[in-house]
Amino acid sequence: MNARRPRVVIVGAGFAGLACARALRRVPVDVTLVERTNYHLFQPLLYQVASGLLDPSQIAAPVRSVLRRTHNCDVLMAEVTSVDLQERRVHTAARDLDYDFLVVAAGSATDYFGDASLRARAIGLKDLDDALALRSRLLRNFERAAVCTDAAQRKRLLTFVVVGGGPTGVEFAGAVAELINHVLPKDYREVDFAEVRVMLCEAGDRLLPTFAPRLSRSAQRNLERKKVDVRLGTALREVTTDGVVMPDGESVPADMVVWTAGVRAVPLLGEGAPQVRHGRVEVTPSLHLASHPEVFVLGDMAALDVEGQPLPMLAPVAIQGGEHTARVIAARLRGREDAPFRYRDKGTMATVGRGAAVAQIGPLHINGLIGWLIWLFIHLLYLVGFRSRLIALWTWGWNYFFYDRPVRLITLPPPGG
Ligand SMILES: Cc1cc2nc3c(=O)[nH]c(=O)nc-3n(C[C@H](O)[C@H](O)[C@H](O)COP(=O)(O)OP(=O)(O)OC[C@H]3O[C@@H](n4cnc5c(N)ncnc54)[C@H](O)[C@@H]3O)c2cc1C
């Protein structure tokens, strides 16, 4: 009789979970991957869906089709509700799953700092629902402004405030500014574009704080050339139903406020696991819980300091963590010691619109068109699925030459409507 193979349960089909499932393909284990949606989402390109450039199907791939050839992995579409670390059981909305090894890679969510009214008034940019909500709100505001006769109300509809000057805020502000400068004037002849305003508010003293100061300045110059009103040292006092309140008390009426000022790890392990900054779970250098060596925590959920610096919440950290965990599981089955996780930093980058990006790769600091070409190459490499890569490349090429945004569709009803 065959001995039962060890059972691995992976929570989340993001970068970490998917990389782990794929890397376990030839390891003698049976894997169940639990994901609450039925797709893997390429979050770095969400802002392009939100600004009408890409279609959701170009940045999301069905998990079952991605893992079609990973024969030792089953997929369960279900929301994990809790984990019983003592009983080694995962509770999901569909059914419970017992495990020998558990890989928790549920990622992070927009951090509204526990402020329910902020959550109700601002829109995050963390999943497809957010991106589609932003696209619909943005375009609907132009439709409403086109028929609005009240000047103050029109100004409010046409003021877009982005909060947070990290890569997500910078990329979204740049993409929206280009949409407004080059595409929408052709559609909305009734709108006076002198009334349109994109404001980017950052609490710190520069944009892209994790990049070299020279690249931060380059990104800021680029945005300002696109007429983005960049406000540094601006920690908003409040987001109200009317708009935002600046640190000096000035009220800026704005119908659409985009919140990109922080994320927080998904609180899946509850009290059973020590949490540190941003709700991330403390793990050992081999990425498992100190109290439960059979439970690995990866990607955005995991807190680990390497050479005194916390591992950043980035896709390569998640992917490498997933691959590392598969190697550790395979080694344990052969009775070997755990190896520590070594993160190979391949650099970070952010686009600032068509043909412009900043990239920091080791000692190299690159901006402008070369930075954008590197960005394009890397994103094509990591985008899941040949079809998505081909269509994205075509769309970026088309946009580069013609400044077009083909997906200018309002697909959601107005808020509260
Ligand atoms: C707008 C944006 C832009 C970004 N740009 C970049 C970039 O340019 N470069 C870069 O390196 N990184 C970027 N990042 C960060 C990067 O996307 C994350 O670091 C990465 O996705 C983390 O991978 P992960 O596997 O930990 O989590 P995720 O990729 O978030 O995956 C988590 C998965 O778990 C699922 N899940 C969550 N809760 C449950 C549950 N209870 N039950 C079942 N399933 C669940 C989710 O649906 C999701 O599929 C960006 C992020 C955002 C939001």
Ligand as a Chemical Component Dictionary entry (heavy atoms), coordinates in Angstrom:
data_LIG
# 
_chem_comp.id                   LIG 
_chem_comp.type                 NON-POLYMER 
_chem_comp.pdbx_formal_charge   0 
_chem_comp.three_letter_code    LIG 
# 
loop_
_chem_comp_atom.comp_id 
_chem_comp_atom.atom_id 
_chem_comp_atom.alt_atom_id 
_chem_comp_atom.type_symbol 
_chem_comp_atom.charge 
_chem_comp_atom.model_Cartn_x 
_chem_comp_atom.model_Cartn_y 
_chem_comp_atom.model_Cartn_z 
_chem_comp_atom.pdbx_ordinal 
LIG C1  C1  C 0 -1.234 49.101 -7.244 1  
LIG C2  C2  C 0 -0.028 48.279 -6.878 2  
LIG C3  C3  C 0 1.144  48.417 -7.591 3  
LIG C4  C4  C 0 2.257  47.641 -7.266 4  
LIG N1  N1  N 0 3.395  47.787 -8.030 5  
LIG C5  C5  C 0 4.445  46.974 -7.774 6  
LIG C6  C6  C 0 5.608  47.027 -8.605 7  
LIG O1  O1  O 0 5.684  47.833 -9.539 8  
LIG N2  N2  N 0 6.627  46.178 -8.346 9  
LIG C7  C7  C 0 6.561  45.273 -7.312 10 
LIG O2  O2  O 0 7.490  44.501 -7.127 11 
LIG N3  N3  N 0 5.494  45.215 -6.496 12 
LIG C8  C8  C 0 4.428  46.028 -6.702 13 
LIG N4  N4  N 0 3.326  45.959 -5.901 14 
LIG C9  C9  C 0 3.354  45.073 -4.718 15 
LIG C10 C10 C 0 3.100  43.641 -5.093 16 
LIG O3  O3  O 0 1.966  43.536 -5.915 17 
LIG C11 C11 C 0 2.923  42.832 -3.803 18 
LIG O4  O4  O 0 4.079  42.972 -3.033 19 
LIG C12 C12 C 0 2.688  41.376 -4.128 20 
LIG O5  O5  O 0 1.463  41.219 -4.832 21 
LIG C13 C13 C 0 2.668  40.531 -2.850 22 
LIG O6  O6  O 0 2.480  39.196 -3.210 23 
LIG P1  P1  P 0 1.719  38.214 -2.223 24 
LIG O7  O7  O 0 1.751  36.873 -2.897 25 
LIG O8  O8  O 0 2.239  38.355 -0.858 26 
LIG O9  O9  O 0 0.222  38.758 -2.179 27 
LIG P2  P2  P 0 -0.816 39.015 -3.357 28 
LIG O10 O10 O 0 -0.161 39.051 -4.675 29 
LIG O11 O11 O 0 -1.600 40.189 -2.912 30 
LIG O12 O12 O 0 -1.737 37.736 -3.307 31 
LIG C14 C14 C 0 -2.546 37.421 -2.223 32 
LIG C15 C15 C 0 -3.673 36.521 -2.716 33 
LIG O13 O13 O 0 -4.369 36.001 -1.595 34 
LIG C16 C16 C 0 -5.769 36.040 -1.843 35 
LIG N5  N5  N 0 -6.437 36.093 -0.553 36 
LIG C17 C17 C 0 -6.442 37.116 0.355  37 
LIG N6  N6  N 0 -7.150 36.780 1.434  38 
LIG C18 C18 C 0 -7.606 35.529 1.227  39 
LIG C19 C19 C 0 -8.408 34.637 1.986  40 
LIG N7  N7  N 0 -8.871 34.974 3.194  41 
LIG N8  N8  N 0 -8.709 33.425 1.475  42 
LIG C20 C20 C 0 -8.248 33.062 0.237  43 
LIG N9  N9  N 0 -7.484 33.868 -0.535 44 
LIG C21 C21 C 0 -7.163 35.080 -0.032 45 
LIG C22 C22 C 0 -5.948 37.300 -2.666 46 
LIG O14 O14 O 0 -7.149 37.245 -3.412 47 
LIG C23 C23 C 0 -4.697 37.280 -3.543 48 
LIG O15 O15 O 0 -4.923 36.602 -4.756 49 
LIG C24 C24 C 0 2.190  46.723 -6.193 50 
LIG C25 C25 C 0 1.008  46.598 -5.460 51 
LIG C26 C26 C 0 -0.098 47.365 -5.801 52 
LIG C27 C27 C 0 -1.376 47.212 -5.015 53 
# 
loop_
_chem_comp_bond.comp_id 
_chem_comp_bond.atom_id_1 
_chem_comp_bond.atom_id_2 
_chem_comp_bond.value_order 
_chem_comp_bond.pdbx_ordinal 
LIG C1  C2  SING 1  
LIG C2  C3  SING 2  
LIG C2  C26 DOUB 3  
LIG C3  C4  DOUB 4  
LIG C4  N1  SING 5  
LIG C4  C24 SING 6  
LIG N1  C5  DOUB 7  
LIG C5  C6  SING 8  
LIG C5  C8  SING 9  
LIG C6  O1  DOUB 10 
LIG C6  N2  SING 11 
LIG N2  C7  SING 12 
LIG C7  O2  DOUB 13 
LIG C7  N3  SING 14 
LIG N3  C8  DOUB 15 
LIG C8  N4  SING 16 
LIG N4  C9  SING 17 
LIG N4  C24 SING 18 
LIG C9  C10 SING 19 
LIG C10 O3  SING 20 
LIG C10 C11 SING 21 
LIG C11 O4  SING 22 
LIG C11 C12 SING 23 
LIG C12 O5  SING 24 
LIG C12 C13 SING 25 
LIG C13 O6  SING 26 
LIG O6  P1  SING 27 
LIG P1  O7  DOUB 28 
LIG P1  O8  SING 29 
LIG P1  O9  SING 30 
LIG O9  P2  SING 31 
LIG P2  O10 DOUB 32 
LIG P2  O11 SING 33 
LIG P2  O12 SING 34 
LIG O12 C14 SING 35 
LIG C14 C15 SING 36 
LIG C15 O13 SING 37 
LIG C15 C23 SING 38 
LIG O13 C16 SING 39 
LIG C16 N5  SING 40 
LIG C16 C22 SING 41 
LIG N5  C17 SING 42 
LIG N5  C21 SING 43 
LIG C17 N6  DOUB 44 
LIG N6  C18 SING 45 
LIG C18 C19 SING 46 
LIG C18 C21 DOUB 47 
LIG C19 N7  SING 48 
LIG C19 N8  DOUB 49 
LIG N8  C20 SING 50 
LIG C20 N9  DOUB 51 
LIG N9  C21 SING 52 
LIG C22 O14 SING 53 
LIG C22 C23 SING 54 
LIG C23 O15 SING 55 
LIG C24 C25 DOUB 56 
LIG C25 C26 SING 57 
LIG C26 C27 SING 58 
# 
